[in-house]
């Protein structure tokens, strides 16, 4: 069964600090991996999308890494800001799937404290 | 929210009553999706559409039906609402399935069944 596991479940850090969120997946065959940010009461918004040939991808202070061999991804947030408080969701698409070929993680709830 | 609106944004209804949620897009994207989001679960696919009048079931389709009579509108109907259908419902759209095409999510509808 395709699965996406995220850790930690929740995280609290001080403003200005860095943090790293983890995503492990068992989706096969792999096509691509996405990271979404979901603010409270809003829909998810895409941060990055990566294929197996991409090891690192940045979007401002957000840097995602992907190791397709170990089936792991991480999202690193640099110099955190209060606006980074949100849930971060890892999503993996399998190449054999159609419109229903996405597996969602449960998310990491990140709180940035002043 | 990438030209996606959902209505209503909040609804409280009683067990056994029918409920229809509407998703409207202005992006002319081919694919539309309905997800539900519950604590302790990742986003779960209810139904999706790959064109006008072309729909299919997702992971948690029991108790739900959908219709798509126009490219821009995708309706989700709960024929007889139950308390287990209390959830936040998200509509999403995508132009294509392949990389690098992404899914864009609407703002969500919070449904409470009493």
Interface residues (C-beta under 8 A of the other chain):
Chain A: X4 X31 X32 X34 X36 X41 X42 X43 X44 X45 X46 X49 X51 X89 X93 X98 X99 X100 X101 X102 X103 X104 X105 X106 X107
Chain B: X1 X4 X31 X33 X40 X41 X42 X43 X44 X45 X48 X50 X56 X58 X59 X90 X92 X97 X99 X100 X102 X103 X104 X105 X106 X107 X108
